[in-house]
Amino acid sequence: MKYILYIVAVVMIIIWVIGFFVYSIGAIIHLLLVVALVSLLIKVFSGNKSI
């Protein structure tokens, strides 16, 4: 359960790479990538060292 944020971030990056080449869903993928990266950065910099 503690690795769920990393799993979500990796999945979002993979989907973003696929979506980057498929322009019809590109905007949604970029928005979701930003949300995943922000949540990952918050988790990393929050001081929680149990990851």
C-alpha positions as CSV (number, residue, x, y, z in Angstrom):
1,M,0.0,0.0,0.0
2,K,2.9,2.4,0.7
3,Y,4.1,2.1,-2.9
4,I,0.8,3.0,-4.4
5,L,1.8,6.6,-5.2
6,Y,4.9,5.4,-7.1
7,I,2.8,2.9,-9.0
8,V,0.3,5.6,-10.0
9,A,3.1,8.0,-11.0
10,V,4.7,5.3,-13.2
11,V,1.4,4.4,-14.8
12,M,0.7,8.1,-15.5
13,I,4.1,8.6,-17.1
14,I,3.6,5.6,-19.3
15,I,0.1,6.8,-20.3
16,W,1.5,10.3,-20.9
17,V,4.2,8.9,-23.2
18,I,1.6,7.1,-25.2
19,G,-0.7,10.1,-25.1
20,F,2.0,12.4,-26.3
21,F,2.0,10.6,-29.6
22,V,-1.8,10.4,-29.8
23,Y,-2.8,14.0,-30.0
24,S,-6.5,13.5,-29.5
25,I,-6.1,12.7,-25.7
26,G,-2.9,14.7,-25.2
27,A,-4.4,17.5,-23.1
28,I,-6.1,15.1,-20.6
29,I,-2.9,13.0,-20.2
30,H,-0.8,16.1,-19.6
31,L,-3.2,17.3,-16.9
32,L,-3.1,13.9,-15.2
33,L,0.7,13.8,-15.4
34,V,0.9,17.1,-13.7
35,V,-1.5,15.9,-10.9
36,A,0.6,12.7,-10.5
37,L,3.9,14.6,-10.4
38,V,2.6,17.1,-7.9
39,S,1.3,14.4,-5.6
40,L,4.6,12.5,-5.9
41,L,6.6,15.7,-5.0
42,I,4.3,16.4,-2.0
43,K,4.8,12.8,-0.8
44,V,8.6,13.0,-1.2
45,F,9.1,16.4,0.4
46,S,6.5,15.9,3.2
47,G,9.2,14.3,5.3
48,N,7.7,10.8,5.3
49,K,10.7,8.5,5.1
50,S,8.7,5.3,5.2
51,I,8.6,5.1,1.3
